[in-house]
C-alpha cells in the first residue's frame, strides 16, 4: 500500500481502489488510510458482489431462514444463477 501511495503521492479515496486493497489486505486498510470502516462489511464489497450479497441476506431474512440451512443454500444458488453465475458443486 505504501508503495502505491508513494507513486502518486496521494491517499486513494475512490471506492474501487479501497475495495481492492481491503480484499487483499483486510479491514486494516481503513485504519491505515484514516477512514471510517463501513459498519457492514458487505458495504466494502465491489459491485456486483455487494448487491448479490445484500439480496441473499434480505431474502433469507424475509423468509426467516437460517444461513446455514439447506434451504438457505438453495436460495443462494437461485440468486447467484439469476445473476449469471454457474454453481458447481463438488462432493468431498
Secondary structure, 3 states (H helix, E strand, C coil): CHHHHHHHCCCCCCHHHHHHHHHHHCCHHHHHCCCCCCCCHHHHCCCCHHHHHHHHHHHHHHCCCCCCCHHHHHHHHHHHHHCCCCCCCCCC
